[in-house]
Amino acid sequence: MTTADELGELRARLDKCGQQHLLEGYEALTQEQQAELLGQLKAIDFEYVNHIFRASMAAADTPAAPAAPVTDVATLAASTDTQRAAWRAEGLRLIAGGKLGVLLLAGGQGTRLGSSAPKGCYNISLPSKKSLFQLQAERLLRLQALAGQAAAAEGSSAEVKPLRWYIMTSPATDAETKKHFRSNGFFGLKESQVVFFSQGALPALTEGGRIIMEGPSRLAMAPDGNGGVYMALRAEGVLADMAAHGIEAVDCYCVDNALVRLADPTWVGFCHSRGIECGARVVAKAYPEEKVGVFARRGGALEVVEYSELDPSEAAASDPATGELKYGWSNICLHYFRRDWLEAVSGRLADMGRYHIARKKILSTDGPVAGVKLELFIFDTFPLADSTALLEVRREEEFAPVKNAPGHGLPDSPDTARDAILALHRRWVEAAGGRVTAAEGVEVSPLVSYAGEGLEELCTGKEFAAAYDMHLQGFLQLKPKSVVGRALGAAAAHNEYSSPRPEPKAGGKKTGGSGSGTTISADCSLTFRPTPMQ
């Protein structure tokens, strides 16, 4: 219970910051409402809110310096097979040594998809019915196995460490995200290697800087943007956890990319071999009017320029020397960070206090009012890096965003993401000597192949007439060659998780449940037991 002295101290803090209106009518509230309001007020640093509001409003009124195209993208055409193999080998060594962390930005809900659940729980209607979270967890498992095989091939006797997966939720998605993982046995991962933490939230304000009340006992609060990850990493002890586990580098991505190659060893090795502080994978713009942010430079510093900031004529302009778009490299939120740089930049960003201004209608006790939300974007730190790198990747292999509702023919929808996966996996199977006659393509489980590798034995000379194939879903036992029991270390030994597909019982009746799943044993054999097509 709050004492009179504590309430007096809180009133004094609010008076000092010009927010004394937040306690108007306090005495008329019920005890439960008073407790709710005081809980919110005590958690807010009002001096900091005032600081970032003033700094952000001033920055919004300051014209940006002219942007210049980036000219230092490492393109696919300019890299050799030998270079890519060397980068991949270095990346696998980082993974095997436990020196890479994976950071997932998963604070968003599936509202635009017609779902109130966290976006990572969304099923894009693949034949396997796997959620985005499950697809990503299984890619991580496969990567651990590949790192173990590579380490064994190099004669290493060191134990391969589990990849630590740092998942940033939001207040709206935190509880349900954790429930989804627990109810699915962490999808075969060790529970201890998955670290959840929540991004922060900031109050919405009027144009004059007064915090808006959403209800009699509730402030109008909003997530602080995916760039809030920097402060959350420090505040939630994640940076300390990374240091304690010997992590040197971090691969970061957004949850709604259905094709994401999280912790791609080629990409990680590319950055690590160059000592890069901050890097990004990029794709060429699909067409001049595509509504994506593009990489550019201002004063020599790397930035992302939003599509709304570019004049249409500039967005469509070509480089005379190459014939390509001047501003043609899209930001797809696939980033690399050096851990020590993350530690330094999180403090600098907080001191700068320059957030993006989003002017919106805010629900309040007086109805919808004109207000301001403050957001950080993850690329806001890029100008603070001394060493940066951009690497081109293929859109059809690594980028299939899930943003728009299905069933309406819209781009960047579950429909287009599903089609992209089935088309990519068709190419994998055909490259491995198989023939796909299913019109929609075919699905390969991430537990079977991370990026098309290791499919020859399954595919050579075989026809795949259905999108869901038992063998490509891992309905067999695979034992990686030259890998002793240490290959996955303690990361995934003896874990099982439930498949979303029901498995037929003896009498043919289908039932959901624990009969399906994946067992990863101490000898590094992977026993995949997905259920057949319904």
GIZI-V688891 format. One record per pair of residues at least 6 apart in sequence whose ideal C-beta (glycine too) atoms are under 6 Angstrom apart, sorted by sequence separation. I is the first residue (numbers start at 1). GAP is how many residues later the second one is. D is the distance in Angstrom with one decimal. If there is no record, write none. Layout:
BEGIN
I	GAP	D
I	GAP	D
END
This chain:
BEGIN
14	6	4.7
94	6	4.6
123	6	5.5
205	6	5.6
214	6	4.1
233	6	5.0
404	6	4.0
436	6	5.1
449	6	5.5
504	6	5.3
505	6	5.9
520	6	5.6
110	7	5.7
115	7	6.0
253	7	5.0
296	7	5.8
319	7	5.1
361	7	4.3
362	7	5.6
406	7	5.3
429	7	5.5
14	8	5.8
123	8	5.3
169	8	4.9
186	8	5.9
203	8	4.4
204	8	4.9
212	8	4.2
271	8	4.6
404	8	5.3
406	8	4.4
502	8	4.3
519	8	4.4
110	9	4.6
113	9	5.9
151	9	5.7
253	9	5.7
296	9	4.6
317	9	4.8
362	9	3.5
403	9	4.5
404	9	4.4
406	9	5.1
502	9	5.4
121	10	5.2
122	10	5.7
426	10	4.8
502	10	4.5
518	10	5.3
108	11	4.7
293	11	4.4
294	11	5.7
401	11	4.5
110	12	4.9
120	12	4.9
148	12	4.5
251	12	4.7
402	12	5.5
503	12	4.4
517	12	5.8
120	13	4.1
147	13	5.9
293	13	4.9
359	13	5.9
360	13	5.9
429	13	5.7
458	13	5.3
503	13	4.7
516	13	5.5
106	14	4.9
267	14	5.9
516	14	5.9
357	15	5.8
358	15	4.4
402	15	5.0
426	15	4.1
516	15	4.4
203	16	5.1
204	16	4.2
291	16	4.9
426	16	5.5
428	16	6.0
498	16	5.7
251	17	5.9
358	17	5.8
400	17	4.1
425	17	5.3
499	17	3.6
178	18	5.8
203	18	5.7
204	18	5.7
422	18	5.5
423	18	5.2
425	18	5.7
499	18	5.7
144	19	5.9
355	19	4.0
356	19	4.9
422	19	3.1
425	19	4.4
498	19	5.5
201	20	4.5
355	20	6.0
400	20	4.0
497	20	5.0
355	21	5.6
496	21	4.5
201	22	5.5
202	22	4.9
442	22	5.0
140	23	5.6
249	23	5.6
432	23	3.7
496	23	5.3
174	24	4.9
199	24	5.8
200	24	4.9
428	24	3.9
432	24	4.9
443	24	5.7
434	25	3.3
442	25	5.4
495	25	5.8
433	26	5.3
437	26	5.9
448	26	4.9
19	27	5.6
169	27	6.0
288	27	5.3
304	27	4.8
428	27	6.0
432	27	3.9
433	27	3.6
438	27	5.7
440	27	5.2
447	27	5.1
162	28	5.8
200	28	5.1
288	28	4.0
434	28	5.1
435	28	4.8
436	28	4.8
437	28	5.0
438	28	5.3
444	28	4.8
445	28	4.7
492	28	4.3
503	28	4.0
17	29	4.0
164	29	5.4
165	29	5.0
166	29	4.9
167	29	5.2
168	29	5.9
169	29	5.0
170	29	5.3
199	29	4.4
438	29	5.0
445	29	4.8
493	29	4.9
502	29	5.7
171	30	5.9
429	30	5.1
434	30	6.0
501	30	3.7
162	31	4.2
168	31	5.5
499	31	4.9
200	32	5.8
349	32	5.9
499	32	5.4
17	33	5.4
199	33	4.9
294	33	4.5
295	34	4.7
197	35	5.9
294	35	5.9
2	36	5.5
294	36	5.9
345	36	4.8
488	36	5.8
485	37	4.6
487	37	4.1
292	38	4.4
293	38	4.4
485	38	4.7
197	39	3.9
345	39	5.4
485	39	6.0
285	40	5.8
197	41	5.4
483	41	4.7
285	43	4.9
284	44	5.5
480	44	6.0
285	45	5.2
479	46	4.5
141	47	5.5
282	47	4.3
283	47	5.2
478	48	5.2
283	49	5.8
137	50	3.6
477	50	5.1
96	51	4.1
95	52	4.1
137	52	5.7
134	53	5.2
170	53	5.0
281	53	3.9
474	54	2.7
92	55	4.8
96	55	4.3
118	55	3.9
280	55	5.2
279	57	4.1
473	57	4.4
92	58	4.2
118	58	5.5
118	59	4.8
121	59	5.0
278	59	5.8
102	61	5.8
106	61	5.5
168	61	5.4
277	61	4.9
107	62	5.7
98	63	3.0
101	63	5.0
102	63	4.9
103	63	4.8
104	63	4.7
105	63	5.4
106	63	5.8
107	63	3.3
109	63	5.8
96	64	4.7
277	64	4.1
101	65	5.9
271	65	4.3
468	65	4.6
107	66	5.9
332	67	4.9
166	72	5.7
304	75	4.2
254	79	4.4
302	80	4.7
303	80	5.7
164	81	6.0
253	81	5.4
447	81	5.6
301	82	3.8
252	83	4.3
251	85	5.9
302	86	4.6
250	87	4.6
249	89	5.8
250	89	6.0
248	91	5.8
107	92	5.1
247	92	5.5
242	97	5.4
239	104	5.3
278	104	5.8
278	107	3.9
277	108	4.4
282	108	5.2
277	110	4.9
278	110	5.3
279	110	4.1
280	110	5.6
281	110	5.5
282	110	5.8
276	111	5.3
234	112	4.6
281	112	4.8
283	112	4.3
233	113	5.9
276	113	4.7
107	116	5.9
230	116	4.3
283	116	5.6
271	118	5.9
230	119	5.2
231	119	5.9
143	120	5.7
105	121	4.9
270	121	5.7
132	123	5.9
139	123	5.8
136	126	5.8
124	134	5.9
120	135	4.4
119	136	5.5
119	137	5.4
261	137	5.4
259	139	5.4
259	140	5.9
101	141	5.5
259	141	4.1
220	142	5.2
258	142	4.4
257	144	5.8
258	144	5.6
256	145	5.7
101	146	4.3
256	146	4.5
103	147	5.1
98	148	5.8
228	148	5.5
99	149	4.5
100	149	5.5
101	149	4.7
102	149	5.4
103	149	4.2
105	149	4.9
106	149	4.1
214	149	5.7
227	149	2.8
212	150	5.2
225	150	3.3
227	150	4.5
104	151	5.9
222	151	4.8
225	151	4.5
227	151	4.9
53	152	5.9
212	152	5.0
213	152	5.1
224	152	5.9
225	152	5.8
226	152	4.8
227	153	5.0
53	156	5.2
204	158	4.7
212	159	5.5
258	159	3.8
102	160	5.5
102	161	5.0
259	161	5.9
206	165	5.8
204	167	4.8
205	167	5.1
100	168	5.9
204	169	5.3
202	172	5.1
92	173	4.7
91	174	2.9
94	174	5.9
88	177	4.8
91	177	3.9
88	178	4.4
91	178	3.5
40	179	5.2
87	179	4.8
90	179	3.5
37	180	4.2
36	181	4.6
88	181	5.8
84	182	5.6
87	182	3.6
87	183	4.4
90	183	5.5
33	184	3.7
29	188	5.7
19	192	5.5
70	225	4.9
70	227	5.9
67	229	4.1
68	229	4.9
67	231	5.6
65	233	4.7
65	234	5.8
67	238	5.2
73	256	5.6
69	257	4.6
69	258	5.7
70	259	6.0
124	290	4.0
114	291	5.6
113	292	5.7
126	292	5.8
124	293	5.2
125	293	5.6
124	294	4.9
59	295	4.6
60	297	4.6
55	298	4.0
56	298	5.6
193	298	5.9
55	299	5.2
56	299	4.3
52	301	4.0
56	301	5.7
190	301	5.3
51	302	5.1
52	303	5.5
142	304	5.4
188	304	6.0
142	305	5.7
139	307	4.3
143	307	5.8
188	307	4.8
138	308	3.8
142	308	4.4
138	309	4.9
188	309	4.9
187	310	5.0
135	311	6.0
139	311	5.9
185	312	3.6
184	313	5.4
184	314	5.9
128	315	5.9
76	316	5.3
127	316	5.0
73	317	4.5
74	317	4.8
75	317	4.7
126	317	5.6
56	318	5.9
73	319	5.7
159	327	5.0
160	327	5.6
161	328	5.7
160	329	4.8
162	329	2.8
152	330	4.9
159	330	4.6
188	330	5.0
149	331	5.0
152	331	4.9
149	334	5.3
148	335	5.4
148	339	2.8
127	340	4.6
148	340	5.6
127	341	3.6
144	344	5.3
144	347	5.7
129	371	4.4
END
